[in-house]
Amino acid sequence: EVQLVESGGGLVQAGGSLRLSCATSGFTFDDYAIGWFRRAPGKEREGLSCIRNSDGVTYYTDSNKGRFTVSSDNAKNVVYLQMNSLKHEDTAVYYCAAVKSLVGWKDIVDGIRYGPYVYDDWGEGTQVTVSS
């Protein structure tokens, strides 16, 4: 059974940093890509970034490029999202989701850009609150 568990959220002041973790199990880590998404109150779900676990190739949307960094620890089957220079508008529930790399990198990135239709398995999310 594929499982993803996010952790690392919390309350932080504007300008601060958080590192989110996505612990995975139930699948061959290197065969998958992991995407990070968020949903702010009253807003649509937004894709942020993704990483292909086999080779560490990454993608970021323009909204967080330069502030957020995605990485993976293939020995621990964990993916991280390092978030720096946090703003009040980063307040949201953050989710990680998994997709088989076989679907192709274009579709994996499109799932971040246009809607997570290829991402099959999701975590429950972790709340990030940035105080202004």
C-alpha positions as a Markdown table, in Angstrom:
| # | Residue | x | y | z |
|---|---|---|---|---|
| 1 | Glu | 0.0 | 0.0 | 0.0 |
| 2 | Val | 1.4 | 3.4 | -1.0 |
| 3 | Gln | 1.7 | 5.7 | 1.9 |
| 4 | Leu | 2.8 | 9.3 | 2.1 |
| 5 | Val | 3.1 | 11.2 | 5.4 |
| 6 | Glu | 3.9 | 14.9 | 5.6 |
| 7 | Ser | 5.5 | 16.5 | 8.6 |
| 8 | Gly | 7.3 | 19.6 | 9.5 |
| 9 | Gly | 4.6 | 22.2 | 9.3 |
| 10 | Gly | 3.9 | 24.7 | 12.0 |
| 11 | Leu | 3.7 | 28.3 | 12.9 |
| 12 | Val | 6.6 | 30.6 | 11.7 |
| 13 | Gln | 7.1 | 34.3 | 11.4 |
| 14 | Ala | 7.3 | 36.0 | 8.1 |
| 15 | Gly | 10.8 | 35.7 | 6.7 |
| 16 | Gly | 11.4 | 32.4 | 8.5 |
| 17 | Ser | 12.0 | 28.9 | 7.2 |
| 18 | Leu | 10.5 | 25.5 | 7.5 |
| 19 | Arg | 11.5 | 22.1 | 6.1 |
| 20 | Leu | 8.7 | 19.8 | 5.2 |
| 21 | Ser | 9.2 | 16.1 | 5.0 |
| 22 | Cys | 7.3 | 13.5 | 3.0 |
| 23 | Ala | 7.9 | 10.0 | 4.3 |
| 24 | Thr | 7.0 | 7.4 | 1.8 |
| 25 | Ser | 6.4 | 3.6 | 1.9 |
| 26 | Gly | 4.8 | 0.9 | -0.1 |
| 27 | Phe | 6.5 | 1.4 | -3.4 |
| 28 | Thr | 9.9 | 1.4 | -5.1 |
| 29 | Phe | 11.1 | 4.9 | -4.4 |
| 30 | Asp | 13.3 | 5.3 | -7.5 |
| 31 | Asp | 10.4 | 4.4 | -9.8 |
| 32 | Tyr | 8.4 | 7.5 | -8.7 |
| 33 | Ala | 8.3 | 11.2 | -8.7 |
| 34 | Ile | 7.0 | 13.2 | -5.8 |
| 35 | Gly | 5.1 | 16.5 | -6.2 |
| 36 | Trp | 4.4 | 19.2 | -3.6 |
| 37 | Phe | 1.1 | 21.0 | -3.6 |
| 38 | Arg | -0.7 | 23.4 | -1.2 |
| 39 | Arg | -4.2 | 24.6 | -0.6 |
| 40 | Ala | -4.6 | 28.0 | 1.0 |
| 41 | Pro | -7.9 | 28.9 | 2.7 |
| 42 | Gly | -10.5 | 29.8 | 0.1 |
| 43 | Lys | -8.2 | 29.0 | -2.8 |
| 44 | Glu | -7.7 | 26.3 | -5.3 |
| 45 | Arg | -5.0 | 23.7 | -4.8 |
| 46 | Glu | -1.7 | 24.9 | -6.2 |
| 47 | Gly | 1.3 | 22.9 | -7.5 |
| 48 | Leu | 4.7 | 24.0 | -6.3 |
| 49 | Ser | 7.4 | 21.6 | -7.2 |
| 50 | Cys | 8.3 | 18.0 | -8.1 |
| 51 | Ile | 11.3 | 15.8 | -8.1 |
| 52 | Arg | 12.1 | 12.6 | -10.0 |
| 53 | Asn | 13.5 | 10.3 | -7.4 |
| 54 | Ser | 15.7 | 8.2 | -9.7 |
| 55 | Asp | 17.9 | 11.1 | -10.8 |
| 56 | Gly | 16.9 | 14.1 | -8.7 |
| 57 | Val | 15.6 | 16.2 | -11.6 |
| 58 | Thr | 13.4 | 18.9 | -10.3 |
| 59 | Tyr | 10.9 | 21.5 | -11.4 |
| 60 | Tyr | 9.6 | 24.6 | -9.7 |
| 61 | Thr | 6.7 | 26.9 | -10.5 |
| 62 | Asp | 7.6 | 30.6 | -10.8 |
| 63 | Ser | 5.8 | 31.5 | -7.7 |
| 64 | Asn | 8.3 | 29.8 | -5.4 |
| 65 | Lys | 11.4 | 29.4 | -7.5 |
| 66 | Gly | 14.4 | 30.7 | -5.5 |
| 67 | Arg | 12.6 | 30.3 | -2.2 |
| 68 | Phe | 11.7 | 26.7 | -2.1 |
| 69 | Thr | 14.0 | 23.7 | -2.7 |
| 70 | Val | 12.9 | 20.1 | -3.2 |
| 71 | Ser | 15.3 | 17.3 | -2.4 |
| 72 | Ser | 15.2 | 13.6 | -1.7 |
| 73 | Asp | 17.0 | 11.1 | 0.5 |
| 74 | Asn | 16.8 | 7.9 | -1.4 |
| 75 | Ala | 18.2 | 5.9 | 1.4 |
| 76 | Lys | 15.4 | 6.9 | 3.7 |
| 77 | Asn | 12.7 | 7.2 | 1.0 |
| 78 | Val | 11.9 | 10.8 | 2.1 |
| 79 | Val | 11.4 | 13.9 | 0.1 |
| 80 | Tyr | 11.9 | 17.3 | 1.5 |
| 81 | Leu | 10.6 | 20.8 | 0.7 |
| 82 | Gln | 12.8 | 23.5 | 2.2 |
| 83 | Met | 10.9 | 26.8 | 2.4 |
| 84 | Asn | 12.8 | 30.0 | 3.0 |
| 85 | Ser | 11.8 | 33.6 | 3.2 |
| 86 | Leu | 8.2 | 32.6 | 4.0 |
| 87 | Lys | 5.4 | 35.1 | 3.5 |
| 88 | His | 2.0 | 35.3 | 5.0 |
| 89 | Glu | 0.5 | 34.2 | 1.7 |
| 90 | Asp | 2.4 | 30.9 | 2.0 |
| 91 | Thr | -0.1 | 29.9 | 4.7 |
| 92 | Ala | -1.7 | 26.7 | 3.5 |
| 93 | Val | -2.0 | 23.0 | 4.0 |
| 94 | Tyr | 0.9 | 21.4 | 2.2 |
| 95 | Tyr | 0.6 | 18.0 | 0.5 |
| 96 | Cys | 3.0 | 15.6 | -1.2 |
| 97 | Ala | 1.8 | 13.2 | -3.8 |
| 98 | Ala | 3.3 | 10.4 | -5.8 |
| 99 | Val | 3.3 | 9.4 | -9.4 |
| 100 | Lys | 5.1 | 6.7 | -11.4 |
| 101 | Ser | 7.9 | 8.2 | -13.4 |
| 102 | Leu | 6.8 | 6.0 | -16.3 |
| 103 | Val | 4.1 | 8.5 | -17.1 |
| 104 | Gly | 6.8 | 10.8 | -18.4 |
| 105 | Trp | 8.4 | 14.0 | -17.1 |
| 106 | Lys | 6.3 | 16.3 | -19.2 |
| 107 | Asp | 3.1 | 14.9 | -17.6 |
| 108 | Ile | 4.7 | 15.0 | -14.2 |
| 109 | Val | 5.5 | 18.7 | -14.6 |
| 110 | Asp | 2.1 | 19.4 | -16.2 |
| 111 | Gly | 0.6 | 17.9 | -13.1 |
| 112 | Ile | 2.3 | 20.7 | -11.1 |
| 113 | Arg | 1.5 | 23.4 | -13.5 |
| 114 | Tyr | -2.1 | 22.7 | -14.6 |
| 115 | Gly | -3.6 | 20.2 | -12.2 |
| 116 | Pro | -2.5 | 17.0 | -10.4 |
| 117 | Tyr | -4.4 | 14.6 | -12.7 |
| 118 | Val | -1.5 | 12.2 | -12.9 |
| 119 | Tyr | -0.7 | 12.1 | -9.2 |
| 120 | Asp | -2.3 | 9.0 | -7.8 |
| 121 | Asp | -1.5 | 8.9 | -4.1 |
| 122 | Trp | -1.6 | 11.7 | -1.6 |
| 123 | Gly | -0.7 | 12.4 | 2.0 |
| 124 | Glu | -3.0 | 13.9 | 4.5 |
| 125 | Gly | -1.2 | 17.3 | 4.5 |
| 126 | Thr | 0.6 | 19.4 | 7.0 |
| 127 | Gln | -0.4 | 22.9 | 8.1 |
| 128 | Val | 1.9 | 25.8 | 7.6 |
| 129 | Thr | 1.0 | 29.1 | 9.1 |
| 130 | Val | 3.1 | 32.2 | 8.5 |
| 131 | Ser | 2.4 | 35.1 | 10.8 |
| 132 | Ser | 2.9 | 38.6 | 9.4 |
